């Protein structure tokens, strides 16, 4: 499913126009990105948690030449699926 398909489903399920549903999807994505970029955690109960995670500096190698190189430390986004989402994907019922 891509963004336009998600907008179509959101519009149909919520009785909104596609334009309004698109604005809602854009606003939600922007809010999650802004919060995680600030270092906050966004938790959607039953769906999952978005947060930032620090990745330490490490040594790597150039796959073409085999030459050793340093990979700098960075902050990356991380998503952890919630129990309800995991259960839905696996086909099992979520534990209460």
N, C-alpha and C positions, 0 to 999 in steps of 0.2 A: 504494500500500500504506500502510495506517495502522498505528498501534501494535498494535492487537488482531490484525491480520492477521500482523504480524511475530512476535508472541508465539505464534500458532498454528503458524507455520512453524518457529520455534525449538523448540517443544514436540515437534512431529512429527519433526524431524531429529535431535533429541538424546535421544529417549525420556524426556522429562520431562513432568510434569503441566503443564497450562496455568498453574496458580498458580506453580509453581516457575520456569517459563520467564519469566513476567511479572516475578518478582522479579529474575531475572538481567538482563533487559532494562532494568528500572528502575535496577539497580545500575550497569550499564555506562554508561547515559546520565548518571546522577548523578556518576560518577567522571570522565567526560569534561568535564562542565560545571564541576565543582569545580577540576579541573586547569587548564582554560583560563582560568577566572576568576582563578586565582592567577597567571597569566602563563606557565604551562608549556605545552609543545607535546605533543600526543598523536598518535603516529604508529602507524597500523595498516598494516603492510607489505602492499602490494598493493591496499589499499582507499583510504587517504588520510591526510591530516594535518589535525588541528584545531589552531588557534592563535589568539591574540588579535592584533589589529592596531590601531595607533593611527591615527585619522583626524584630520587637522589642522583647525583652525578655518577657516571659509571664509565668504565672502559669498554670500547667496542672495537670492531675492525671493519675496514672497507672490504666488502665482499668481492670486489673485482681484483684488488691488489693484495689483500690480506694484511695491509698496513694497519697498525694499531692507531686508534684515535680516541680522543676524550669526548664523551657526550655530556653536555652541560645539564645541570639540575633544572627541572621545570615543574610547572603546576599543570595538571591535566584534569579534565572533567571525568567523573566516575558515576555510573548508574548501578544501583543495586535493586533488583526486582523484589517486589513485595510478595508476601505469602499467597495472596489471592491471585496475582499475576502468574506466579510459578505454578500454582495448582491448575489454573486454566490452561496453561500451555502443556502441562504434563497429562491433563485429562483426569486428574484426581480432585477430590473435594478438599478444600482448605480446612485445616484444623482450627477449631475455635479455642 
